[in-house]
């Protein structure tokens, strides 16, 4: 030990280098051990995923006949329930009554007059050329095919959209809108 101390004192740089080299070798060994553990975990996860992938590739992607028959039964039941619902809705729907274009115009004119009178009675200012949102049908007749669709719009309900006298009323009704008909009508 005394000889080693003398040697270390005589070769201080070489001794320090060997001690640091030993520390680096130990640190590198630790890093290799730690990295090997991480690599082992990653390899196990990869092998598991690869085995699952190859298992899935070997499976038949099409349903079995029993499952296909069950699916057909479910679809038939759904189709029958949907048809029944459609029939029930047809029974509940308001029947389409034939309506001449001039008859719709006269109903519209009566509804507009009644609405304007009600607005004046309630001191509500309406916009100029107020036509319950049916401006295009006051001067021109609607097409015959469109008239029944327009007849389904209850004009008295449009009048009820004005503020009620029991509720706080605005002094002016400036905007009045409705859903437009499709362009092909």
C-alpha positions in Angstrom: 0.0 0.0 0.0 2.9 2.3 0.7 4.3 1.5 -2.7 1.0 2.3 -4.3 0.8 5.7 -2.5 4.3 6.5 -3.6 3.5 5.6 -7.2 0.3 7.7 -7.0 2.2 10.7 -5.7 4.9 10.2 -8.4 2.3 9.7 -11.3 -0.6 11.9 -10.1 -2.0 12.6 -13.6 -1.9 8.9 -14.6 -3.5 7.8 -11.3 -6.3 10.4 -11.6 -6.9 9.3 -15.2 -7.2 5.6 -14.1 -9.6 6.5 -11.2 -11.8 8.6 -13.6 -11.6 5.8 -16.2 -12.8 3.3 -13.7 -15.7 5.5 -12.7 -16.7 5.9 -16.4 -16.5 2.2 -16.9 -18.8 1.6 -13.9 -21.2 4.3 -15.2 -21.2 2.8 -18.7 -21.9 -0.6 -17.3 -24.8 0.8 -15.4 -26.1 2.5 -18.6 -25.8 -0.8 -20.5 -27.6 -2.7 -17.8 -30.4 -0.1 -17.7 -30.7 0.0 -21.5 -30.8 -3.8 -21.7 -33.8 -3.8 -19.3 -35.6 -1.2 -21.4 -34.8 -3.1 -24.6 -36.1 -6.3 -23.1 -39.4 -4.6 -22.2 -39.7 -3.1 -25.7 -38.9 -6.4 -27.3 -41.6 -8.2 -25.3 -44.2 -5.6 -26.3 -43.1 -5.9 -29.9 -43.3 -9.7 -29.9 -46.7 -9.5 -28.3 -48.0 -7.0 -30.9 -46.4 -9.1 -33.7 -48.1 -12.3 -32.5 -51.5 -10.5 -32.3 -51.0 -9.1 -35.8 -50.2 -12.5 -37.2 -53.2 -14.0 -35.4 -55.5 -11.4 -36.8 -54.1 -12.0 -40.3 -54.9 -15.7 -40.1 -58.5 -15.1 -39.1 -61.4 -15.1 -41.6 -62.5 -11.5 -42.1 -66.0 -12.5 -43.1 -68.8 -13.3 -40.6 -69.8 -16.8 -40.0 -73.1 -18.1 -41.4 -74.8 -18.1 -38.0 -73.8 -14.4 -37.4 -74.8 -13.5 -41.0 -78.3 -15.0 -40.5 -78.7 -13.2 -37.1 -77.8 -9.9 -38.9 -80.3 -10.6 -41.6 -83.1 -11.2 -39.0 -82.1 -8.0 -37.2 -82.2 -6.0 -40.5 -85.6 -7.5 -41.4 -87.0 -6.6 -38.0 -85.7 -3.1 -38.3 -87.1 -2.7 -41.8 -90.5 -3.9 -40.6 -90.5 -1.5 -37.7 -89.5 1.3 -40.0 -92.3 0.6 -42.4 -94.8 0.4 -39.5 -93.5 3.8 -38.3 -93.9 5.3 -41.8 -97.5 4.0 -42.0 -98.3 5.5 -38.5 -96.8 8.8 -39.5 -98.9 8.8 -42.7 -102.0 8.3 -40.6 -101.1 11.2 -38.3 -100.0 13.6 -41.1 -102.4 16.2 -42.3 -103.8 15.1 -45.7 -102.7 17.3 -48.6 -105.8 19.2 -49.8 -105.8 20.5 -53.3 -105.5 24.2 -53.2 -105.8 26.5 -56.2 -103.1 29.3 -56.5 -105.8 32.0 -56.4 -107.3 30.4 -53.3 -104.0 30.6 -51.5 -103.6 34.2 -52.5 -107.0 35.1 -51.1 -106.2 33.3 -47.8 -102.9 35.1 -47.6 -104.6 38.4 -48.2 -107.1 37.7 -45.4 -104.4 36.7 -43.0 -102.3 39.8 -43.8 -105.3 42.1 -43.2 -106.2 40.4 -39.9 -102.5 40.6 -38.8 -102.2 44.3 -39.7 -105.4 45.1 -37.8 -104.2 43.2 -34.8 -100.9 45.0 -34.9 -102.6 48.4 -35.1 -104.8 47.5 -32.2 -101.7 46.6 -30.1 -99.7 49.6 -31.3 -97.1 47.5 -33.0 -95.5 49.1 -36.1 -95.1 46.6 -39.0 -92.6 47.0 -41.9 -93.8 48.5 -45.1 -95.2 45.9 -47.6 -95.8 43.4 -44.8 -96.9 40.1 -46.2 -96.3 37.5 -43.5 -93.1 36.5 -45.2 -94.9 35.5 -48.4 -93.8 38.6 -50.4 -93.3 36.8 -53.7 -96.9 35.5 -53.7 -98.7 38.8 -53.3 -98.2 40.0 -56.9 -97.6 36.7 -58.6 -99.5 33.5 -58.4 -97.7 30.5 -57.0 -97.2 27.5 -59.3 -100.0 25.0 -59.2 -97.6 22.3 -57.9 -96.5 24.5 -55.0 -100.0 25.6 -53.9 -100.8 22.5 -51.9 -97.5 22.9 -50.1 -98.3 26.5 -49.3 -101.7 25.5 -48.2 -100.1 23.3 -45.5 -98.6 26.5 -43.9 -101.3 27.6 -41.4 -101.5 31.3 -41.9 -103.4 32.0 -38.6 -100.3 30.5 -36.8 -98.2 33.0 -38.6 -100.4 35.7 -37.2 -99.8 34.4 -33.7 -96.1 35.0 -34.0 -96.9 38.7 -33.4 -96.4 39.7 -29.8 -99.4 39.1 -27.6 -101.1 41.9 -25.7 -100.7 40.1 -22.4 -96.9 40.1 -22.8 -94.6 43.1 -23.0 -94.9 44.3 -26.6 -92.2 45.8 -28.8 -93.1 49.1 -30.5 -92.1 47.7 -33.9 -91.8 44.4 -35.6 -89.0 44.9 -38.1 -88.1 41.3 -39.1 -90.3 38.6 -40.4 -88.9 35.5 -42.0 -89.9 32.0 -43.0 -88.3 29.0 -44.6 -88.0 29.3 -48.3 -89.3 26.7 -50.7 -86.8 24.6 -52.7 -85.8 26.2 -56.0 -87.3 23.4 -58.1 -90.8 24.1 -56.8 
